[in-house]
Amino acid sequence: MPRLSTTTPSITVTIGHETRLYVACVTTAPPALDAPNTITLDDGPFADIVGYAADLVTYDARLGRTPARLVIVDDAHRAWQEARYLGHHDLLLRADPWFAGLNALQRRLWQRLQARAVNEVSA
């Protein structure tokens, strides 16, 4: 059974004539395991990022310090992305619809895009 379901928070992104559906999740997987269209919206220690997760998880101090991310995954690549993360024994948790709902995902995506624009202008 897929870890990310149709009830997982999602965001639709349209650029030009192309529209994609992205689903949100929390993972401890490094960016090197991401599909090309996966976007990191927030990162930090698991203890900080776990607040975005809908799934309950018990963790200790070691896991709390483990790097984690809130990511959005292109729905077309969802099964591949899940298999990649889980195949490397990383955590994959559904995002909470309240803390990572549409408004939060939009805000985080805009912040990420603005940060990239600022970095490109200063380069």
N, C-alpha and C positions, 0 to 999 in steps of 0.2 A: 504494500500500500504506500503511495507517495506521502512523503512527509508534509509537503505543501499542497493544500487542497484548494478548492474553489472558494472556500471561506477565508483563506489567507488574505490579508490586506493587499490591495493592488492599486496601481496607478496606470492610466493610459497616457502615453506620450505620443504626440503627433509633431513631426518635423517635416515641413513641406507636405508632400503627398503620402508620406509613410507614417503609419500608426502602429505602435507596438504596445502590448499589455505587459506590464512588469509586476511580479509578485514580490512581496517583502519577506525577509527572513533575517534571523540572527545566526551567525556562524563564527566558529573559531578557525575556519579555514583561512590560509594565507591568500592574498590576491593572486599569487601564481597559479592557483587552482581555478580561477574564475574563467568563465566563458567570455569571449570578447565583448559581449553586450551587457555583462553584469556590471553594476555600478555600486560603489561603496558610498553610502550616505553619511555614515558616522562610524568612528572607530575608537578604540580605547581598551582598557582592561575589561575583561568579562564582567567584573563586578559593577561596572558603570553601564555597559551595553545590555546586560541581561534584562534591564527594565523595559526594553522594547519587546521582549519575548512573551508570547501567550502561553507557551508550555512551561509548566513548573519544573524546576531543576534544582536539585540539591548540589551545592558546591562548597568546596573548602577553600582555604586561603590560596593554595596553589592554582586552582582553577580560576579563582577570582582575579589573579594577576595575569592570566593567560590573555594574549591579544584576541580581541573579538571585533566583529563588525556588524552593522546593520546594512544589508545589501538589498538591492532590487535586481531580480533575475528576469530576463526576457522569458516570457511564458513559453515561447517556441523552443527554448533550450532548457526548460525547467527539469525534465527527467534526467537529461545529461548532467546538469549542474548538481542535482541531488546525488546522483551516483558518484560523481567525482568527489564531492565533499565527504560523503559517507564512506566511500572506498578508501579514503585516506584517514579514516577514523576521527574526523572532525565533527564537532557538534553542529547540528542543523535544527533550528527551532523556528516554529511559525511565529510571525510577528503578531503582536497584540493589536486588535482593531482599534482600540482606544488610544494607545500610546504611539502606534505607528499606522494610524489611519490615513485617509486621503489627505487631510490638511497637513499633518506632520510630514508625510512623504513629499508633498509639494514644497513645503518650506525647506526641507533638507535638500531636495534636488536643486532648488533655486540657489541655495547657499553654495552647493558644490559647483554649480555652473558659474556663479559669480566669482568664486575663488579661482577657478581656472582662467577666467577672463582677466582678472587682476594679475595673475602670474604670467600670462602670455604678454600682457602690455608691458610689464616691467622687465621682461627678458630681452 
